[in-house]
């Protein structure tokens, strides 16, 4: 059974940076598409970014393009989300999730298509 653990969240000032990590155990991460999601208070969970099994295909929502970078190191069983130029509206709990839908040009966008989830890490962007 794949297990995911996020880390790297915290409090950061607007314009600052954070790098989130998603570490996997119980199975090889290279078999899965990995997505990063976030959920702010009172809002639905939304997909932020996703990466194919080999890392060659990545996708982002428009609001984070040019600010966030998703990457993976399958040898370390870890996926990263580098977040730069952070805005207060990015404040949320960030989750990583794994999907068995692995077609690179059809990476799953919605939460129900992801089968394994981490517990989340809080990111707060505030001065």
N, C-alpha and C positions, 0 to 999 in steps of 0.2 A: 504494500500500500504506500503510495507516494505521500510524503508529508512535506509541507512547505512552511518555512519560518521567515518572516520579514524582519528587517532591522534597519536602523539608520534614520528613523524619523526623529523629530524634535522641533524645537522652537527656533525660528530663523527670522531675521528682519526682511522686509520687502527688498527685492533685488538680490538677496542672498542665494546660496546654493546648498543643496543636500544631495547625497547619493544614497538611494535605498538599495538594499540587497535582499535577495530572495534565495535562501539556501534550501536545497532539497535533500531528502533522505528517503530510504526505503525503495528507491527505484532510480534508474538513470534518467536524468532530466532531459537528455538528448532525444527522448522518444516523444516529447510533448511540445506543442506550441505553448508559449508562456505569455500571459497578458497581465498588465498592471491596471487595476481599477481603483476608483476612489469614491468615497461616499461622505458627503458633507451632511451636517445635521439638518434633518427635514427634507433631504433631497434623495433622489434615487441613486443607486450605484451606477456609475458610468465608466465605460472602458476608456482608458487614457492612451495606452500603447500596447503593442503586441509584437512578438518576434517569432520567426519560424524556427524549426528545430535546429538548423545549422547556423542560424544567425544572419543568413543572407537576405532575408526579407523582413522589413520592419514597417510598421504603420503607426500613425499618431493622429489624435484628434486635432482639429485646426487650432484650438486655443493654446496648444503646447508645442506646436511645430516651431523648430528653431530654438526652443528653450530646453526641451527634454531630449535625452538620448537613451534608448534602450539597447542593452548589449547582453551577451551571455558568454560564460566560460564553462563549456560542458565538462571539461576536465575537472573543474572545481565544483560542478553541480550547482552553479550559482548564476542567477540573472540579476542585472543591475538596472537601475533607473537613475541616471544623472539628471538632476533638475537644477537649472540655472534661471536667473532673473525671476525669482519667485514672486508671486503676487498674493495679496491677502485672500483673494477668491480661490486660491489653490488649497486653502486650509481644509483638511479632510482626513479621514482614515484611509490609508492606502493599502490595498491588498494585491498580492500576486496570486495568480491562478494558473492551472495547467489544463490544457485541452488535448484530447486525443484526435481532434480534427487537425491534421497536419499539412493539408495542401497549402503550399506557400502562397499561391495567388488567391486563396480564399480563406485567409485567416479569420477565425470566428471573432465577431465583434461583441456579441452579447453574452452576458453573464451565464444564462442557462446552458450555453455551449461549453462551459468550463466545468471540469469534473472534480478538481481538487483545489482547495483554497487554503491560504494561510490565515492567521488570526488577525492580521492587520497591524499597521504601525501608524501612529498619529503624526501628522505633519501640520504644524501651526505656523502661519506666516503673519507676523504682527510686529509692530514697532513698540 
